[in-house]
């Protein structure tokens, strides 16, 4: 298994910490005790200490205590301490028989020593967990700041692209009044265009709009295109369930419909464009299914499917699924969304 650079640095830190601790303790022992220094015993003794330390901090605490099994952790920690004390007592009696105190004193000394490393490993684990939580919190805050910055930049770009909406709506109303006496269908097209533009530019609530307004926007878009093609487009649009009092990210559903107009064959009565919108218990299901067009395709003015995926992932993380099926003759988009 290949170690990454942070893991290598952490491993080196632990090795240096243990070396420093061993040198510190052994220096004190050699200065205050005249007994013969036994390297083998020292290494095995500290290997036992390290095994106890990492068994508690690397296994028991994260896998038992962190999962809120306090009783099981206490039993496991006591068992680990008892095993450590038994091994350390046996190791001392075997390798230092002349320097070892009575078995009872040696047992209590081993328990005391093991308790020290249990508490030390617990402190290490809690400190590391606290730092990890703080790092995760900072990362989430940074992601939130990036999302807010992206949204602000999108809003600024949107504002820069507006061409004086008041002037635009006044002009469209004037054209509607002038055209209506001569052509009712043309005047209707101007009125629908005005409503479409007003919807695209109007203020939303916390970044969202009423679902009923989004559905009306879809109908207006379809009706404008029907006027363009003399009502020859074959479109089957159905809505099931209540669309009132529900909020949705604006201009999301229009992306899928616009994609159908751009790439679809909509003049074939045998294969009409199917648009299905269903709302069941605040869950939206939106489906578009169209036959592909072989000839020239419409240019889209929408935000694009890729951009829509990013917006959905940002606003509805874990609350939506979007699948597309690209067949030789047909194309299908299927969106489910928890509103």
N, C-alpha and C positions, 0 to 999 in steps of 0.2 A: 504494500500500500504506500503510495507516494504521499509524503507530507508536504503541506503548503508552508509558505514562509512564516505566517503567524504561528502555526503549530510548532515549527522548528524553534522559533524564539521562545515559545512557552516551555518547550522541553528543556532548552538550555537554561532558562530561568530556574526551573525546578531542580535541575542537576546542580547548579551553582548554589542554590539555597541550601540543599542538603549537604553539600561539601562544606559550606561555611558553618552550618549548624554542627556538623561532626567535628570540625577543627576546634570550634569554640568549646564544645562539651569536653572533648578529650584533652584539650589544653588545661582546663580546670581540674579534671581528674588526675592528670599527670603531676600537676603542681601541688595537689593536696593529698595524693595517695602514692605510696611507694611500691605498689604492686607491679608485677611484670606486665608490660604491654603485650597484648595478644591481638595481632591484626585479624586473624581469622574470626575470632570471637566478636571483635568490633564490627566487622563487615556483616556477619550474620545477624548480629543484634540490630543493627540499623536497617538491614533488609526486612526484619520483622516489623520494625517501626514504620517503615515505608509501606509495607503491605497492609498494615492496620490503617494507616492514614488514607491510602487511596481506595481501600475497600469500602471505607465509610463515605468518603467524599465522592467517589466515582460510581459506587453501586447502591449502597443502602439509602443514602440521602436523596439522590435524584430518582431512583426507581421505586422506593417504598415511601419515604417521608413526603416527597413532593407530590405523591398521588393521594395524600391525606390518609395514609394508613399509619397513624402515630403509634398505635398499640403494637402492630407488627414490627415497626421500626425499632421500638424499645426492646422487644424480645430479640430481634436479630442483632442489635448493637450489644446487648448483654452476652449473647452467644459468641459474637466476634471477640469481645473483650476476654471472655473466659478462655477461648482458644488461644488467643495471643499470650495470656498469662501462663497457660500450661506449657506452651512451646518455649517461652522465654525462661521459665523456671527450669525446665528440663535441659535447655541449652546451657544455662549457667552452671547447673550441677554437673553436667558432663564435661564441659571444657574448663571450668574453673572450680574444681572440687575443693581446693584448699582455701580459696578466697571467698567462697559462697557462705552466707550466713545460714541460719537454720532454715529448713524448708518452709516453715510457716511465715517467717519474716521475708523470705525470698518471694513467696507467693503474693503477700501483701504489697511488696515493692513492685512486683510485676503488674499487679492490678492498678496501682497508683500510676505507674509509668504508662500503661495502656490508656487509662482515663485521660491523661494529659494529651496523648495523640488523638484520641477521639474528639475531645473538645477543640483541639487545634484544627483538625480536619473539618469539623462542623463550622468553625469560624471562617475557614477558607472557602467552604462551599457557599455559605450565606453571603459572604462578600462578593464572590464571583457571580452569584445569581443576581445580586443587587446591581452590580455593574452591567450585567447582560440586559437586565430589564431597562436600565437607564439608556443603554445604547439603542435598544429596540424602540424605546419611546422617542428618542431623538430622531431615529430614522423615519418613524411614522410622522413626526412633526415636519421633517424635511420633505417627505412625500406630499404632505398636505400643503406645504408652502409652494411646492412645485406645481401642484394641481391648481391652486388658487392663482399662481402666476400665469399658468397656461390659459386659464379661464379669462383672466384679465386681459391677456394679450389677444385672445380671440374676440373679446368684447370690443377692444380698441380697434382691431382690424375691421370688425363689423361696422363700428361707428364711422370709420374712415371711408367705408364703401357706400355709406348712405348718401343719396343725392337729394338733400333737403326734402324729407318726406312730406312736409306740409305743402310745399310747392307741387310735389308730385301728385298728392291726393286732390288738391284744388284743380290741377290741370286735368286729371282724369274725370272729376265731376263735371268740369266745363265741357269736355269732349262728350261725355255721356248725354248731357242736356242738348248738345248740338246734333248728335248723331241719332238720338231716339226718334225724332219725327220722320227720319228717312229710312232707318233700318233698325227694327227692334232686336234682331239677333246680334248685330254689331254692337248696339248699345248694351245688350246683356253681357257680351264679352268684355266690354270695358268695365262694367260693374263688377263682374267676377274677378277681373284682374285687379281692380281697386281693393276688393276684399282680401285677395290673396296677398297683395303687397302689405296691406295694413296688418294682417296676421303675422307676416314675417318680421315686421318692424315693431310690433306692439310690445309693451312691457309684460314680463311674466312674473309669476309668484315663486320666489326662491329658486329661480332657474327652471321652473316647470310651468306648464299651462294645463287648462282643463282638457281632459280627453275628448269631450264633446266638441271642443273647438278644433282639435287636431283632426277629428273625423270630418267635420265640416270643411276644413281645408283640403282634405283628400277629395271630397265630392266636388268642390270648386275647381280643383286642378283637373279632375276627370271631365267636368262639364266644359271647361275652356277648350280642352283638346277635342271634345266632341264637336264643338262649334267650328274648330279649325278644319275638321274632316267631315263636315256635313252629317254628323251623327252616324257615321259608317263604322265606327270602332265597336268591336265586340267585347264588351266588358261586363262581367258579372260580379258586382260588389254587394256583399251582404254583411250586416252587422247583427250580432246576437248578444244579448245581455245589456245591462244598463251602462252607459258611458258617462253618466252624470256624477258629479261630486268626486271624481277621480283625477289625479294629476299625473302628467307624463312629461318627459323631456321633449321640448318642442322640435319639430322638423325632423323627427326620427323616422316615422312611418312613411313620410313622403319620399324618402330616399329609395325605399324598395319599389314603390309605385313608379317613381321616375325612372328607375332602372329598367322596369318593364317597357315603358314607352321608348326608351333609348334602344333597347336590344330586341324587343318583342315584335312578333307578327300579330297585330291586333285586328286585322280585317278578315280573319278566317272564322266564319260562323261555327265551324265544327270544333274549333279550338279557341274559345274566347279567353281573354285574360280573366283569371279567377282571383278575386281579392276577398279573403275571409277574415273578419275581425270578430273575436269572441271574448267576452269578459265573464269570468266565473269566479266569484269570491275574491275579487280584487286581483285576479291573475289574468293578464292579457295574453291572448294568442293571436298572432297576426301571420297570415299566410298569403303569399303571392305565387301564382303558377302561370307561366306563359310559354307560348310556342316561340322558338327563336326565329329571328328574321334573317334571311339570307342576303338581302339587298342592303342599301344604305341605312344607317341608323341615326336616330336623333342625337344631338349634342345635349348632354345633361348640364343643367345649371345648379344642381344640388350639391350637397357637401361630400357626396361619395360614400360608397359602402365601407371602405377602409376607415374613413374618418368616423363613420357611424359606430363601427365596432369599438373604436377608442372611446367615444363619448359614453357608450353603454358600459364599457368596462370601468370607466371613471365614476359614473353616477350610480350604476347598479351592480357593484361587485358581488358576485355570488348570488345574484337575484335574477339572472337572465340566462337564456341559452339562445344562440343564433346559429342556425345551420343553413347551408346552401347546397343544393343538389344540381350539378351541371351535367345534364344528359345531352346526347347528340342533338335532339330536337327540342327539348324542353328545359326550362330553368325554373327552380323553385327556391324560395326563401321562406324560412320558418323561424319565427321569433316567439319566445315565451318570456313574459316579463311580469315580475311581482311589483305591482304599483304601490 
